[in-house]
Amino acid sequence: MSGDKKLLGEKRRETIVKWLKDSPHPIIGEELSKRANVSRQVIVQDISLLKAKNEPIVATSQGYIYLGEQSKQENYSRIIACKHSSEETEKELNILVDNGVIVRDVIVEHPVYGDLAGSLMIKNRFEVKRFIERVSETNASLLSLLTNGVHLHTIEADSVEKIDAACKALREVNILLSDQ
């Protein structure tokens, strides 16, 4: 549905929901704007309106995803506390995905705003690489810089063993925070 025809208002938002539901992968805003023949800012506003209507759309570092039926497939999750330098971010994420877990988010505790969370939804090394490249290209700051490297991740997998293995691997490289 890309090209000449501009999708308007409610019809465009219905189509965006359909595209997101039908896609097995996140879709970036730029792609949605091309398909709908509107600006990226219109897509941002549409996504905000859809979220306000309780559509389960999440903006991740990979693009927008629709969480509807997909979220029912998630079996096990755990929140882990980590600490490392910015330079070790790629290493941390690769360890997690190499052990078969999905990194859902990153959370830091801000002294004024409380918990700040960023949705990641990183599942494999390709997505880790894209995330690191995007941080570099945009000159964005990692949330963990606000807290001297301390942050939380919600991780999930289809077995507790995968989560345990990921935690063990992070512990071995002194990234996983322990209570000792």
Sequence and secondary structure as in RCSB ss.txt:
>XXXX:A:sequence
MSGDKKLLGEKRRETIVKWLKDSPHPIIGEELSKRANVSRQVIVQDISLLKAKNEPIVATSQGYIYLGEQSKQEN
YSRIIACKHSSEETEKELNILVDNGVIVRDVIVEHPVYGDLAGSLMIKNRFEVKRFIERVSETNASLLSLLTNGV
HLHTIEADSVEKIDAACKALREVNILLSDQ
>XXXX:A:secstr
  SS    HHHHHHHHHHHHHH SS B HHHHHHHHTS HHHHHHHHHHHHHTT  EEEETTEEEE TGGGGG  
EEEEEEEE  GGGHHHHHHHHHHTT EEEEEEEEETTTEEEEEEEEE SHHHHHHHHHHHHHHT   GGGGGTTE
EEEEEEESSHHHHHHHHHHHHHTT B    
